[in-house]
């Protein structure tokens, strides 16, 4: 019964610690706003600026996992290059060490844990405020209070009787094998918890109760650095080659640094002890925090100059994506404990999918221009079947992206984010309608060729500037997709829409006159249908422009 009681108390304290960390991280991220999360997307090519940015962002949001998930997402979206992501990833690994230092504060004599309840209460008062920013700040404070309360309870839950920890003592009695065991345990538990910071709290709590040795604590900490890469790996699922490479570099950074340290384990621990104030008699919690920091900094110092060879290695291991479009489209909604609150990463991944969809629709419109210019059998042979495949693929994109965005709405989104997601769903709907109109036009052109319909050259010449206007509008959408349009750009869109409408009226009027003068009815009606379909593409473009103005 005593063992069960200890286990349940430990489990409850751990749950409180994990929830406190989650609440604090979520509150900070919401308070900082989406702009902070998107700050990573404006990186320059300077590796040191990237390093500093990754470090600062991670220190603020208190989660290297969240930062690396964003990095993988931004690389996939084309907002960060693979080279830029390296510095950010290295910086995030250094930034995450601040949490270990915060955890070590609970061991000081002034007992910051005694302030846990007042901090929690003060945070709760903030959550009663109507403004979202104060509510989010309140969540962060409540989480901060729960974190220290959880740590205190965690330390209290560890039994004082050495006999109750005999199993843990025995694990540490096998020299190098014990170090390896600690390393593996650190990987597994951190991967399960999805938080190296929470695991650091467990390690520190066990160390200050003398339940584990300094060497075993070091092995556990090194293992946690490898286990913490799980979120980046999950985020890379279903992404392009460069996004997978950025996740690979994150894993490589942690594994390579850990292997080097394990090889020189004893000298490394002596270095950490030497750098810790008080040396051998220092607070064990401070020493563990110092180990975490020294490990990350030394790994960065060694590996950052090797950025180019690391990039080459990642490209050699992970091959480029095939240029050939797959027959089916899949946009997986990969959930993880960190990702659920990392809304920006989800939204930007959906934006990347929408940009890809826009590119394919633009390619389909280009087929229309080819068909109108070269109305012969080669168009049917080279383009009709491919257009049908693209149409089916775009239908899949419409379904998958919409499903993905609906899933995003179920997360902890702000009012602005829910409005943004709703507008994105509308844009996807318009893109799908546009693809239908493009495909219908392609089939009309193919019909005119197979039926050997004749059109006066003047009629076709008049069609060229009309189609070119629609193409300009589509290119305008392609360039500005996922961007907020200002009044000037919306005016440009409105002007293009008016010009297309005017052209459509004139072309239809001329076609009716030809009908009245005895022209071939089937040919003229098909001509009018083509004119109408092109005008619908312009309508789709203008609807998307209005949605982008509201983004």
N, C-alpha and C positions, 0 to 999 in steps of 0.2 A: 504493500500500500504506500509505503514511504517513497518508493521509486516512482510509482505512478503519480503521486502528488508532485514530486520534483519535476517530472517530465511535463505535466500539465502547466505548472507555474512557468517553466522555461518556455513552453510553447506560447502561452498567453503573453509573456513579456516580449517574445520575439515578434508576435503579431502586432503588438502595440508599437514596437520599434519600426517595423516595416511600414505600418500605416502612417506613422508620424513622418517618416522620410518621404513617403508618397505624397502626403498632404502638403508638406513643406515644399517639395519640388513642384507639385501642381500649382500651388498658390503663387510661387515665384514666377513660374512660366506664364501664368495668366496675367499677373501684375505687370510683368515685363512686356507682355503683348506679343503679337505675331511679328511685329517689326524686329524685335530682338532675335527671334528664331530665323527670320529672313536675312538678318545681317550677314550670315555666312555666304549668301548668294552674291554678294558684291565684292568678293575677295579679289585682290590683285594677284599677279604672278609671283610676288615676293614671298618666299617661303617663311621668312621671319615674321612678316605681318600676319600671314596665315596661322602661324604657330601661336602668336599672341592673341589673335581673335578666338581661336579654338579654346585657348586656356581661359580667357575672360568669360566667354559665353558659358562654358562648363561650370566655372566658379559661381556664376549667377544662378543658373538653373539647377545646380547641384546634381547633375547627372551626365556622366560621360556617355552612357548608353544612349540618352536622348540626343546628344550632340552628334554621335556617330551615325545614328539612324537618320538624322537630318542630312548629314553629309552624303550618305549613300543615296538618299532621295534626290538631293540637289544635283549630284553627278548624273543620276539617271535622267533628270529633267533638263540637263544641259546648262544649268545655272553655275555649276562649278566644273572646272576641268579636273581630270584625274591628278595632274601635277599639283593643283591648288589644294586638293583634298588631303594630300599627304601631310602638309604642315598643320592643317586644321586637326587632323586625327592625332598627330603627335602632341599638339597643344591641349587637346581634350584630355589626353592621358595624364598630363601634368596637372591640369585644372581639377581633376577628380580627387586629387590627394587632399584638397582642402577639407573634404568631408571627414577624412580620418582625423585631421587635426581638431575639427569640431567635436567629434566623438571623444577624443582624448581629453577635452575640457571637463568632461564629467568626472574625471579622476582627481581634479585639483582639490585642495583643502577647503576652498570657499564653497564647494558643493553647489555648482550651478544648477544641479537637479532640484535643489530646494526651491528654485524659482520656476520650476516647470508648471506648476498649477497656476500661479499668478499670470505667467506668460500665456498659458492656454486661455484663461479667463479674459485677459485683455484682447487676445485675438478674437474670441467669440463676440465681444462687443463690436469689433470692427465689422464682423459678418452681418450685423444687424443694419448696417448702413445701406441706403438705397443704391448708391453708386457701386458699379461692379468692381472698380479698382480697389475700393476699400474692403469689399467682401473678399477679394482675392488675397489682399495683404493680410486680412484676418485669418484666412486659411493657412497661409504660410506661417504665421505666428503660432497658431494652434498646432500645426505640425511640428514646429520647433520645440514647443513645450512637450508634446507627446514623445518626441525623439529622446529627450533626456529622461523623461519619466520611464520610458521603455528600457533605456540603458540601466537605470537604477534598479528596476525590477528584475532585469536580466541578471545583473550581478548578485542581487539578493537570492535569486532562484538557484544559483550555483551552490551546491551543498558544501558546508564547511568540513564535513567528515571526509577524510581522505579515502576511507574504505568505499564510499559511495562513488568515487571517481577512479576506482582501481582499474577499470577497463580502459579508461583514457590514459592512465599512467603506463599501463603495459604496452600500449601502442608506441609509446615514445622510447622504449627500451631496446630498440633494434638498430641503433646507429643510422647508417645511410638509408637502410630500408624504411626506417621511421620517417626520415625526411621526405622520401619518395611517396610514402603513404599520405603524409600531411599535404603534399603538393597535389596529389590526386583528389583527396577529400576537399581541398579548397576549390578545385575546378568544378567538381560535381555540385557541391552545395551552392556556390555562387551562381552557377548556371540555372539551378532550380529556383533560387531566390530572385534571379535577375537583378541582383544588386550587390556589387562588391563592397559598397559602403555599409550595408546592413551586416554583411559577413565580417567586415572589419570590427563592427561593434561587438559581435559574438567573440571574435578572437581576443580583442582587448579585455572583454569581461572575463574570459577564462584565464587570461594571462595575469591580470591583477589579483586573481584569487589563487594564483600559483597552481592552477589546474594543468597548465601546459608550460613547457620550458620556452625560453627565448628562441631556441633553434626551431622548435616545432611551430611556434607562432609565426616565425619567418617563412617556413615552408607553406603553411596555410595561406599566408598573405600572398606569396608568389603564385600559388595555385589560383587564388581568386582573380588575379590579373588576367589569367587565361580564360577562366570561366565567364568573365564579364563581357567577352566578345560575342556571346550568344545572340544579343539583340541585333548587332550589325549583320551577323550571318542571316538571321531571320528576315531582316529588312531587305537583304540582297535577293531574296527569292523572287523570281519573275522579272528581274530588272535586266538592263542591257549589260554588255561586257565591261564597260568602264565602271559601272556601279558595283558589279561583282568584284572588280579589281580593287576598288577602294575598301570594300569589306575585307578582302584578302590581305591588304596592306595593314589594316587594323589588327587582324589576327596575327600576321607575321611579326608586327612590332612587339606585341605582348609575348609571343612564343619565343622569338629570337632573344629578346632581352632576358627572359626567364631562364633559357638554356645557358646563356653566358653566365648568369649569376649562380645557377646551380653548379656549374663546373668549378667556379671559384667561390663556393658557398662560404667557407670559413673566413677567408680574407675579406669577403664582402661584408659579413656580419661584424667583423672587427672595424671596418671602415665606418659602418653605420654607428656603432657604439662610440667610436672616436669623435664623430661629428655631433653626437647627442650631448647636450649640456649635462654634466654630472657623470658622464662616461658610464662605467659599469654600475654605479649606484643610482643611475637615472630612473625616473618613473618609466615602468615597462610600457605604458600606453604611449608615452612620448617617443620611446625608442621604436615602437611599431610604426607610428606615424612617420617618423624620420626614415625608416626603412622604405616605406611606401614612396615617399618623396624622392629619396636618393635613387631608388630603382628607376623611377620614371624619368628623372632628369638625366641620369647617366645613359639610359637607353636612347633618349632623344639626342644627346650630345654625340653618341656613337653612330646612330642611324640617320639623322637628318642630313649630314654631308653625303650620305650614300643614296640620296633621293633618286637620282637618275638610274643607278643600277637596280634599285628596288622597283622602279617603274618598268624597266626592261624585263625584270624577272616576272612581274605580274602579267605583262603582255605575253610572255612566253608560256606561262602556265595556263592563263585564261585566254583562249583564242578570240579573235574578233567575231562579232555577230555575222551571220550570213546575210548578204544583201537581199536574198530572196525572201519575200514575205511568206510567213507560214500560212497554211490553209485555214487554220482556226485561230481566233483571237481569245486570249484569256488575260484578265486583269484580276489577280488574286488579292483578296483583302486579308492580309496577314496580320493577325492580332498578336500583340505581346503586351506584358504589363506596362512597359514604357511607352509603346506606341499608342496605346489607348488615349493618352493625354497629349501626345505629340501631334496635335491636329494639323499644324502647318505641313508636316511631312506627308500626311495623307492627302491634303488638299493639293500640294504641289505635284504629287505623283499623278493625281487626277488631271491636273493642268497639262502635264506632259502627254498624257493619253489624248486629251482634247487637241493639243497641238499636232500630234501624230495623225489624228482623224482629219484635221483640217488639211494637212499635207496630201493625204490620199484623195480627199474630195477635189483638191486643186488639180491633182494628176488626172482625175476623171474629166474635169472640165477641159483640160488640155486635149483630151481625145476628141472633144466636140470640135475644137478648132481644126484639128487634123482632118476630121471627117468632112467638114465643110470646105476645106481647101482641096482635098484629094478625094472626091466622091467616086471611088472606083472599088473594084473587088478586093484590092489589097487592104482597104480599111476593114472590111468584114473579116478577112483572114487574120489580120494582125491585132485587131483591137476589140472586136465584139465579145469573144470568149473571155479575154482578160478583163473587160469591163464588167462582165457578169460575175466573175470571181471577186473583183473588187467590191461590187455591190453587196454580195453575200458577206464579205469580210466587214464592210462598214455596218451592215445590220447587226453583226455580232458585236462590233465595237459599241454601237448604240446601246445594246442590251447590257453588256458587261460594265461599261462606264457608268450607266445609270444605276445599275445595281450597286456598284462600288460607292457612288455618291450617296445613295440612300443609306448604306451602311455607315458612312461618315456622319450622317445626321443623327445616328444613334449614340455617337460619342458625346463627351462633355464639351459641346461647342457653345461659343458665345452667340449672342443675337446677330452680330455682324457676320460671323462665320456661317450661320444657318442661312442668312440671306444670300451670301456669296455662293453657297452650295446650291441653293435653289436656282440662282441665275445660271450656274454651270449646267444644271440639268436642262434648262431651257435652251442653252447654246447647243448642247449635244443633240437635242430634239431637232433644232433648226439645221444642224449639219447633216443629220440623217435625212431630213426632208430634201435638203439640197442634193444629196447623193442620189435620191430617188429621181429628182428632176434632171440631173445630169444623165443618169442611165436611160431615162425615158427619151431624152434628146438623142442620145447615141443610137438607140433602137429606131428612132424615126429616121435618122440619117441612113442607117443600114437598110431600112425598108425602102427608102427612096432609091438606093443603089440597086437592091435586088429586084425592084419593080421597074427599074430603068426609067425613072421619072426624070423629065427634063425641066430645068429652070432657066429662064433667060439670064444671061451673064450679068446684066444690070441688077437683077434681083439679088444675085449672090454677092455682087460688089457692095450693095447697100447693107447686106447682112454683116459684112466684115467689121465695120466700126461699131456696130451694135454689140456684137459678141465681144469685141475688144473692150468695150466699156464694162461689160459684166465681168470680164477677166480682171480688169483693173480693180473693180470692187472686191472681187474674191482675193486678189493679192493684198489689198488693203486689210481685209479681215485676217489673212494669214500672217501678216506682219504684226498686227496688233492683238492677235488672240491672247487671252489671259492678261491683257493690260487694260487699265482703266482709261477710257477715252475722255479727253477734255472737250469743251464746247466747240473748239475749232475743228477737231477731228470729226466730231459728230456732224458738224455743218458740211464737211467734205463728204461724209457718207450720205447725207441728205441730198446734196447736189448730184452725186452719182446716181442715186435712186431716181431723182426727178429726170435726169437726162435719159436713163434707161426707159422710164415710163413714156417720155415724149417720143423716143425712137420707136418704141413698140407700137404706139398709136399710128405713127406715120407709115410704118411697114405694113400694119394690118389694113390701113386705108388703101394703100397701093394694091395689096393683094385682092381686096374686094373689087376694086376698079377693074383689075385684070379678069376676075370672075365674070363681072358684068359685060366685059367685052368679048367673052367666049373662050377664055383660057381653060386648060384642063382642070376640072373640079378637084379631082383627087390630089393632084400636085399642089394646087393652091391651098387646099385645106391642110395638107401636111406642112406646107411652108408656114401657114398661120400657127399650127401647133408648135413648130420649132420656135417661132417668135415668142409664143406664150410661155413655153418652158424656160427659155432664157430669161424672160422677165420674172418668172418665179424665183430663179436663182438670185436675181437682184433683190427681190423681196426678202428672201432668206438672209442675204448679207445685211440688209438694213435692220432686220429684227435682231440679228446678232450684235450689230453696232449699238442698238439701244440697250441691249443687255450689258454690253461692255461699258457703256456710259454709267450704268448703275452699279458696276462692280466696286 
